[in-house]
Amino acid sequence: MKVPGRFITVEGGEGAGKTTQLAFMRDYLERNGLRVMATREPGGTALGEDIRTVLLSPRRDGMAATTETLLMFAARAEHLERVVRPALAAGHWVLCDRFTDATYAYQGGGRGLSFERIGLLEEWVQGDLRPDLTVLLDVSVAVGLERAGRRGAADRFERETVRFFERVRAVYLERAKRYPERYRLVNADRPIEMVRIEIQSILASWLERIGGWALALARAVVATASVTRCQPALASCVAADWPAWLGQADLCPSVGPGFVV
Ligand code: T5A
């Protein structure tokens, strides 16, 4: 039996650490036997990356907010049709660095475009596709901009004012409050390792919740054997069977004595 994958997005202001944490998330999910595809917005396709170049270029300073929003959704339409939907249908777990919440935060909060209009585009481009889980890395504006600034020349967004980013942050926080079933809020002002540990714990409990008792059991058996190192062969054997227990042949654990939880 084939089950669709899950769609996880990572959001936050400039320099929140999305790219850094997304790499950890991917690694964690893969170590738990899931097939993961990591991608980003704007971008994720050849055309989407071209659109990204236009959107981020300081040469396009003064672009109208409506143009900016339509370009975000143009890149998104391409991304969804060519990459995200096919990957989900094939059972991959899609990890996406930013998605439509960023449009609400930046174009809605930052630029002042109406949320209703963004909602219309969201319906049109996405249909009923929404992220299953959104990890919001909340960072104070000063800390985030200082981190982003370390990377060198600022892109078109990074040149915005502190007040712009305060509005972006406020919309993110408001959406996290409005959609608590989907959002997980993480204080990203803290050191990388502390943020990573909290995200790992979020993913672990989310996996437990959606995976049910069979996933929990399989992971517990592997964890026990992995920690004690007493019966790695047994751990491999049991873990190898768990997709069958779940009836999910697409979730193929990478098992063996080296399997780490
Ligand atoms: N956008 C996007 C919209 O306006 N609307 C939309 O709909 C969408 C989808 C590009 C821009 O597009 C806009 C928003 C953006 O401005 P992006 O590529 O995601 O989107 O751009 P950025 O937010 O600029 O991505 P950054 O790369 O700046 O930030 P990240 O990914 O959050 O941060 P990361 O991991 O690269 O880390 C930056 C630096 O900080 C360090 C890292 O080592 C790195 O040096 N760092 C930390 N240092 C200390 N403590 C921590 N906890 C740290 N975490 C990371």
Boltz pocket constraint, residues with backbone or C-beta under 6 A from the ligand:
constraints:
  - pocket:
      binder: B
      contacts: [[A, 12], [A, 13], [A, 14], [A, 15], [A, 16], [A, 17], [A, 18], [A, 19], [A, 20], [A, 21], [A, 41], [A, 42], [A, 72], [A, 97], [A, 98], [A, 99], [A, 100], [A, 101], [A, 102], [A, 103], [A, 104], [A, 106], [A, 107], [A, 147], [A, 148], [A, 150], [A, 157], [A, 158], [A, 188], [A, 189], [A, 190], [A, 191], [A, 192], [A, 193], [A, 195]]
      max_distance: 6.0
